[in-house]
Amino acid sequence: MYNLGGSVYWNRKTFKKWFATRPINLKWMLLVILVFPMFAATWEMKKSSGFSPLQLLGLLVFAFAFMSIISKKTKAPNLFFLFYVFLFLLITNLLLVFFYEGSFSQFGDTIRTILPFLLFFYFRKHLNSVIDIEGFLITFLIASVFPISTLYYEILFNPIREVYNTASRGGGLRLSGFYADLFGYMSHLICGFICYCYFYIKYSKRKSKHFIFSNVGFLFVLLICLIGIYNLRHQASWAVSLILLSMFVYFIRKQVSAFQLFVFFIIALGVGGYFYTQIFETLFAKDIAVYEGGAKETAALNGRVYLWKKYYAFWENFNVLGQWIGAGFAQHEKSSVMMSGGMHNDYVRFFFSTGIIGILCYVSFLIYLIKKTLKTRIVEFKFLLLASVIVILMYSISALPLLASGALMYFVVAIASQINKNIV
């Protein structure tokens, strides 16, 4: 390793040496991160054969993560007690619904729902140094080359699949390439930008640095991300990217010269202004109509409010146990749907899955994550942790960052797992 002031200077030789010397319990996961974009591109095979290599990969990851956790002797610091209460309620309800449904499909849903939390404990035990965290970030950036290259092939040359938004969602072509949905691309745009910002902040005080960490290099990376996000036409991702950009400018304010800070501020202001004048009214047309009284309240968030109200009506008729500790205790035919990705909102999904007590525990844990993050002293790690928690918080409103978000789920879970550990 090349050391500069106690930190690792990463290059191709350094990364190869780091990767080769990792223990098997971590190396297999790094290989999963590298091949995940290719496996994610096989989702259509499910239609013809009943399952896809991506599902098989998910099962293997679940099994390997479980075995890696129980085989690891060292222990990480304990977490917020209410988080364990939430997990207990979630797993109990999943098992109750599985026994009630008794289907292979429900078995798959159970595995998918538990997997993010299993990975949380896996990464918590196997990412145990600054070098390993940074190596993980670089591994993720390498894995991003294939999906981002594919996205730009679609942008510059020809769409692989033509999927158009409805007029009420702004219209236009939405790119998803070989993937099941736009998160195949968005995972690497959003999380790749977070990785880049981490290293930019870390190397900001160095006099001699790579072109990619100059002002022009930053603008180049930002354009790659924003042009990609623009072509994916996704409301939540615009909100997330603008918050991340604003956070970056805030965190870098003391690390760079006054001129650089001014440049970053102008860039952030320009991006925000362009979004408001050229994109906001088109992309959020339906929500604006709801706000102005031109559409029903249930049309908000692309009709998701209607969906939540529909299933909330079922929840109101559940027994006391079903309402307070989870839909699985209601033994209702709609319990499975209410605990699935069909809710398009992780807060609603966990509310139905764990009841009033469970969702209060989950929200308390999110608050705990934020508090611990804000106490982190190293600037680049503080940004990395806070950015990952913000991604979870914001995407959870209209998407499923802890269920159906591709590589994004692996990334945010890996980083969030480092909360309250001494290394950060």
N, C-alpha and C positions, 0 to 999 in steps of 0.2 A: 504494500500500500504506500502511496505517496502522501506524506503528511505536510500540511501547511498550517502552522499555528495550532496543531492538535487536531485538525480536521482532515478528512480524506479528500484528496483531489482526484476526482473520478475521470477516467478515460477508458478507452476500450481494453487496454491491458489490465488496468486495475479491476474493472468489472469482471473480466474473465477469471482472474485470480480469485476474486471474492466469490463468484458463483461456484467455482470448482472446489472451494474449501468449505462450503456450507454443509452442515449435517443433513443426513437423508430426510429427517423429519421436517426440515424447512425446504430442502431442494425440490422435493416432489411438488410442493405447492407453487414454487417459482415456475416449474415446468407447466403446471396447470394454467397459470397466468399467461404464459407465453403462447400456449396453444388454444386458449379459450376462444379467441376471435374466429379461428378456423372451425372449431366445433360448433360455435353459435351459428355459423353459416349453414349448418346441416338441418336446421329446424323443420324444413319442408318434408324431410324423409318420414316424419311422424305420420303424415297424411297417407302414405302408401304402405308403410310397414308397421304402423301402430306405435312405434317409438323411434327416437332419433339418437345418434351418437352423443348429442348434447345431454340428453336425459341420462344416458349411461355414464357420462362423465360426472354428472351431478351425484349419482349414486356412489360412484367410486370416491369422489371427494368427501361425501358424507361418511363413508366407511373409514377412509384413511384418516380424516380429521378426528373421528372418534377414537381410533386406535392410537393416534399420535398424542391425544390428550391424556389418555389413561396410562400411556407408557412414559410420559414425561414426569420425572421425579420432582423437579423444582416447582415451586408454587409462586404464583403472582399475588400481589396484594389483594385483599378482599374488596369487594365492590359494595355499593349501596344495597342494604338489606332488601328494600322494596323491589329491587330489580329481580331478586330471586323469587319473591312472591309472584311477581308478574310472570316469570318463566314457568313456575309451577302451575299456575292457572292456565297458561297458554297450552302447555303440553298435555295437561289433564283434559282440557276441552277437546283438543285435537284427537286424543285417543278415544274419547267418548263418541265423537262424531264418526271416527273410523269404524268403531265397533257397531255403531248404528247403521252406517251406510254399507260397510263390508265390501267395498269395491276396490279394484286395482287403481282406479282413478283417484279415489280418496287417499289411498296409500301414498301415491305420488304427491298429492297436495300436502299431506302430513310431513313428508320428508322435506319438501321445498320450504315449508313454513318454519321448520326447526333449523334448517341448514344455516341461515345467517347467524343465529345465536350460537350454534356449534362452532362456526368459524370464528366468532368473536372470542371464544375461550381458547380456540386453537392458536390464533394469532397472539393472544395475550400471553401464551406460554412459550411461543417459538420465535417471536420478534423481541429480542432482548438486548439490543444494542443500537446505537445511533447508526453504525455502519450497516446493520441489517435492514433498518428502516429505509435508509437511503438507497440501498441495493434493491429493495422491494420497489421503490419509486422508479428507479431506472428500468427495472424489469417491466413495470407497467408501461413505461414510455416506449420501450422496444416493442411490446405487444400491440401498442397503438398504431404502429406503422401500417399494418395491413388494413384495418378498418378505415383509417383516415385517408390512405391512398385510394381505397375503393370509393369512398365518399367523393373525393375530388375527381375521380374518373367519371362519376355520375354527373357532377356539377359541370365539368368542362367538356365532356363528350356525349355520353348517352346514358339515360336512366336504365338501371337493370330491371326495375319493376316500376310501373306507373300507378301510383296511388294518389288520388286527388282529394284534398280537403273539401268539405261542403262549403257553400258560400257563406254560411253563418259562422264558419271557423276561419274565415279569411281567404278561402279558396286556394288555388295553386297546387303544384305538385309537391308531395311530401316524399322524400327519399328514404328508403330503408334497405336498399340493396339486397344482399343475401340473407338479411336478418329478419326475425319475426316482427320487429317493430323498430322505431327510430332509436331506441336505447342501445342498439348494437353499435350505432355511431356516437350517440350522445355521451355514453359512458366514457369514451376515450377523449372526446373533446373537452368535457367538463373536468374529469379527473386528471387528464393530461395537462390541462392548464394549471391545476392546483400543484401538480408535481413541478412544473416549470417555475411557478412563482416561488415555491419553496427554495429551489436552488438559486433563483435570482436574488432573493433576499439574503441567502447565505453568502453568496459571492459578491454582494453589492459593494463591500468595502475594499475589495481587492483592486489594486491598481492595474494589474495585468490580468485580463480575463478574456474568455472566448467571445467571438463576435456575437454569438447568440444571446449573450447577457448584456449587450450594449443597448442603447435606446432604440437603435434601428432594429436590432435583433428582437427586442420586446415587441415592437410594432409588427414585425413579421409574424411572430407567434400569435399575437392577438388577432391579427387579420385571418390567419388560418382558422382559429377558433370561431370568430364571429361570422365569417362567411359560411362556415359549416353550419352553425346554429341558425343563421338566417335561412338557409336552404332546407332545414329540417322543419321549420314552421311549427315550433312548439312553445306554447305560452309559458309554461313553468320554467323551461330552460332559459328563456330570455330573462326572466326574473332572477333566476339563480346566477346566471353569468354576470349580470349587472351588479348584483350584490358582491360577488367574488372580486370583480374588478375594483369596486369601491373599497373593499377590504384591503386589497393589495396596495392601493395608493395610500391608505391610512397606515399600514404596517411598514411601508417603505419610507415614510416621511422623514425619519431620523437617520436613515441609512445612506441617503444619497444627497447630492448637492442641491442647492436651491433651484438651479436651472433644471436638473433632472426632475425634481418634484413638480416644477411648473409644467414640464412636458407631459408627465404622467397625468397631472390634473386636467390639462387641456384635452388629452386623449380620452380620459374618462368622461369629461363634460361633453365632448363631441359624440362619443358613442351613445351616451344617455340622451342627448338632443336628437340624434338621428333616429333612435328607437322611438322617442315620443312623437316626432313629427311624421315619420315615414312608415312605422310598423305598428305602433300601439293601436290606433283606431281600426286597422284592418284585422290584426290578429285577435284583438279582444272585442270585436264587434258585438258578439252575443252578450257579453258581460256588460258592455256599455249600454246596450238596449235594455237590459234588466234594470240597471241603475237609473236610467232615464224614464222607466215606466213603459217602454215600448214592447216588453216581453215579460212573460211570467217569471216569477222568482225561481221556479224549478228549472229554468233554462240556463241558470248560471253555471259556470265552470263546465261548459259543453254538456249540459244536461245531467251532470253528476248530482246536483242538488235534488233533482227529481228521483234519482236512483236511491239516494240515502233516505229520503222521506218515505219511499215505498217500503224499504226494508225496516225502517224504524217503526212502521205501523205493525209489522209482525213482532218486533221486539217488545212493543207495549203490551202484547198479549201473552208474553212468556211468563212462566212461573217466577217466583221470587228468586230462586237459585239461578235461573237463566239470566235474569236481569242483573243480579249483583255479582256473580262469579263466572258468567260465560254461557254462550248459546248452546254449548255442548250439553249442559245440564237440562236444557229445555227439551231435548230429544225431539226436535221439530224438523220437518222435512226441509225447511229453508235454512237450517243452521249451517249446513255445509256451504251454501252459496254466500251466506253472510260472513263467513270466516275465510272466504277465498279472495283471490285477486279481482273478482268481479266488482268489488266495492270501489276500486280505483282511488283509494285513500287509506293510508296505513293507520291513521288515527281511528277512522270508522271501523276498519277491519279489526283492530285490536280491541276497540270498544265492544263490538259484538263477540269477539273471541274470548275475552276475559272479564266482561261485565264492568260494572261501575268501579268495583274495587281494583280490577286489573288495569283499567285505563288510567286511574289515578296513580297507581304505582309506576306505570310506564312514563307518564308525563313527569312525575317526580324524578325519575331516573334521567330524563332528558335535561331537566333543570340542574341535576347533579353534574352531568357531563359538562354543561356550560360553565358552571362554577369552577370545576376543576381545570377546565381549559384556560380560563381567564387567569388562573394562578400560575400558569406555565411561564417561566422566566426567559427561556431562549426564544427569540423573536420568530425565527423561521418555523420552529415547532409549534409555537402558539398559533401562527397562521395556519399551519397544516391541520392541526387538531380542530380549530374553530371552523375552518372551511369545510371539513368533513362533516362536522355536526350540523352546520348550516345547510349543507346539501340534504342531509337526512330530514331536517325540520321542514324545509321548504318543499322538497319533492313529495313529502308525505301528504301534502294537502290535496293533490290531484293525481298522484302516481303511487308507485309501490317500490320505493328504494330498498326496502328490506324483503322483497319477494321477487318481483319481475322487472329487474333493471340491469340484467346482464352483468358485465364486468364491474359496473358501478357499485354493485352490492359488495363484491369482494374488496374493492378499494376502501369504501367508507367504513366497513366493518373492521378491516385491518388497522386503519388509522385510529378509529374511535376506541379500539381495544387497548390502546396505549395510555388511556386516561389513568391518572394517579400512580403511574410507574415512575421510578426515580430517574430513568434514562431520559425523560423529557420534562 
